[in-house]
Amino acid sequence: MESLESLGEIYSNWRTGAGPCQNCPRRDADHVLAPHYAYSYPEAGITDADVVLVGQAPGGTDVDDKDHEQIDDGKRTWKNYAEAADTGAAKWGPDEFTIDYMASTDADGEYDAVGNYGKDSISSIVETFEEKKSDISLYLTQHTKCADIHGDDFDPARDRGINMCRRYLVPEVKFIDPDTIIAFSGQPCNHVQRTLADIGVSEPLPDSIKNTITDDEGHLRTYSSDIDGINATIFPTYQMGQGMGNITQHLKYETLNEYFNELVAQALAEAQ
């Protein structure tokens, strides 16, 4: 896929199995966990944003049956529900492409509008951006559009599927045209290096995620893409949710807020 005329092209392919989704060995053909696309400010439209947040994949632990009870701890543990003869899975992926409003948190102050990440992860980043620049436009997407299959980290079919799905990422980033990209890690732990390479970072990357995120003095590292049309400054970071605990454990920051403030300040400086 060379380019996009609209973000809906990706979602349409996900629904129908067309384009890069065709014959993908890890495609969620039953449409149980839909890709998430979200803006912090809908009035910014769906043509651009100041900052793009790139997660690993949709999902989390929200695989429910029709009675809203979790199935197998809420994780996707097989390729398709139909293949497992499970007729109880709730399929909530809408028929048409939609953009969510990426509010900081829900009414209880626990989860963002995406629904998968607690208040110490992406919601805190959103809040910090909004506190520092009220009219900032953020866009959330994922490196791969189908939820990971729990326990398949080292399955060769997983890599084949990711290699097919990554063909969406560069056209999507070009379409949004951000000044800054924040790339989150995932499982396996070297996922962020894969994301950086897939959006055009060609320089040799450290083996560890810590050294990919910060230099020897603890300063945040930034990267640039060699792909024409991607002119953003790229910041790698730990996985949303549980991965955020690594920030205070392995980096110089005593609190997550300290880290978020520095990350957002640098990201905004690049987005001017």
N, C-alpha and C positions, 0 to 999 in steps of 0.2 A: 504494500500500500504506500503510494508515494505522497498523497495529500488527502485532505478532508474538505468537503464542502460544508459539512455540519457535523457536530458531535453525535447527532442521531445516527450517522452511518455506522459507528461502532456498535451502538446498542442494537440496531437492526440486524447486523451480522451475528451478534451474540444470540438474538432470539431465533434466527433462522438457520444458523450454521453456515453462513455464506462467508466469502472473503477469507481472511486468515483463520477464521473459526472452522472452516470446512475440514472435516476429518481430524479435528484436534483430539488427541487421546485423553485430555483432561477436561474437556468441555462439559459444563453443567447443562446438559441437554434438557433436563426437566425444569430448569429455570427456578430453582429453589432459592438461590442466593444471587440476587441481581447485582451487577456492578453499581458502584456509588459514584455519582457526579454531584458536586455541591459547590455553590458559591457562597461567599460571606455576604455579598450584596447583590441580590438579583438584578437591581437596576443597572448593574454594570454590563448586563447582557451576557450572551454566551459566545462572545467573540474575542474577549481579551481579559486579562487579569494581571495584577501587579506581581503576585506570587502564586506559584503552583506547588501544592503539597502532593508528593507521590508516595502513596502507601504501597504495601506489598500486594494485597489482594482483598476483595470483599470477604465478608464472613464474620469471624469472631465466634461467638457461641450462641447464635440465634437461629439454629436449625430447629424449628418447632413442628409439631404435628398440628392437625386442624383444631385440636382442643387447646392449643397454645402451651403444650408441654414439650420440654426439650427432648430431642431424639439423640441418644448416645452422647450425652453431655453437650448437646448442641453443636457438635462439630460434624463437618462433612466427612464421613468415613468410607464412602464408596463413590464410584464415579457418578452413577445416576440412581435415583430412587426407584425408577421403574425396573431397572435391572435387578434390584434387590426385592422385587415384588412388594414394595412398601407403597401402599396407596394412601397412607395417612399424612404424608408430608405436605405442609402448607406451602403453596407456591405463591409467593408474593411479588415476584418480579412483574411490574406492569407491562401491558402489551405495547405501550408507546414509551418512547424516550422521555424522561423527566429530569429536571434539574432540581435538586434539593436546596433549601436554604440552610447554610452551615451556621446555625445559631451556636453560640458558645456552649450552652447547656440546655437541658430540658427544664421543665417546671420545678423538678426536684433538685436541680443543680448538680446532677450526677453524670449525665451523658450528653454528648453532642447530638445534633440532628441525624448524624450518620448511624448512631445507635450502637456502635461496637466498642467505643473507647471511653474510658473513665475520665474523671475530671482532672487527673494528673497527667494526661497525655495531650491529645490534639485540642481538647477544649481549652486547656491552659494556653496553648500557643495562639489559638484564635483570640482569646481574651487579651493576651499581651499585645498582639498586633492592633486590636481595636482600641486599647488604652493609649497606645502611642500614636496612632494615626486613625482617626475615626472613619475616614473615607477609604481605607485600604480595601482592595479587592483581592480576595483569595479564591483559589480554585482547587478542589480536591479531586484526585483521580487515583487509579491504582496501576502498578506496573503490569499486572495481569488481571484480566477482567472476570475470570471465574474463581470462586473460592478454592483454596488449596484443599486437597484431599488429605485428611489427617493421617499421618503415619507414612506418607509417600515421599518424604524428603529426598530419598536416594533412589527412587524408582526412575529408570531411564525414560519412561513415558512422561514423567513430570517435566524433565528437561526438554523433551521434544515439544511438549505443549507450550511451555514458557517461550521457547524460541519462536514458535508460531505467533504467539500472542504479542510478543514485544514489537511486532511490526506495526502495531497501533500507536505505540508510545511517542515516537518521533513526530509523526504527522499531527498527533493530538497536541503535543507541546508547541509545535509550530503554529497551530491554529489559535491557541490561547496567547502565544507570544508574550511570556512573562519576562520581567527583569530579573527575577530570582526564583530558583527552584530549591525546595527542601525535600531531600530524598531520604525516606525512612528505610531502616533495615527490616529484617524479618527472619524467617527460618528457611534454610540454615542461616547461621549468623553472618555469612559472607554475602548475603543477599544485596546489601547496599553497594558492594563493589560491582555486582552484576548490573544493578540499575544504572550506576554511573557510566559503565562501559556502554550500556545500551542507549544512553542519550548523548554519546559522543565524546566522553572523557577518554582520551587515548594515552595519557601519561601512565607510567607504571604506578600501581596502587599498593600501599602497604598490605601485608597479609592480615593484620588485625583490624577490627572495626575501630578500636580506640585510636590507633594511629592514623586511620583514614579520616576520622572526625577531627582530631587535634594534632598539632605538631609537637615536637619534643618539649617545647616550653608551655604547652597546654593551651595555646591559642587555636581558635577555630580555623580549620582549613577550608579553603574554597577552591572550586574547580571550574573549568570552562569547557564547553563543547567544541569539537572540531567540525561539527555538522553545520553547513550553511543554513541559516534561518533560526538557529537556536543561539541567542545572544545573551543568555541569562548567566548570572553567577550562581553556582550550585553549592549548596551546603548539605553534606550528608549528616545523618543523625541516627540514633538508635530506633528500634522498633516502637511503634505506637503501643500504648498500654503497658504491659509488663516489662518491655524493654527499657522504659524510661528510668527504671530503678538503677540501671547501669551508669547513668549520668553522675549521680552522687557517689556511686561506689568506685568508679574507675576514672572519672575526670576530676578536675580541680574544684568543681562547684560543690558548695555545701548544701544547697537547696535547688530544687527544680526551678523555682522562680528566678533564682540568680542566673541559671543557664538560659531559661527562656528569654529573660531580659536582654542578655548579651546576644543571643542568636537573632532575636527580632530586631534589635538595634542595628546589627550589621546587615541584616536582610533589607531593612528599610533604607539604609544608606545606599545600597546597590539599586534600590527601586526608585530612587529620586529621578 
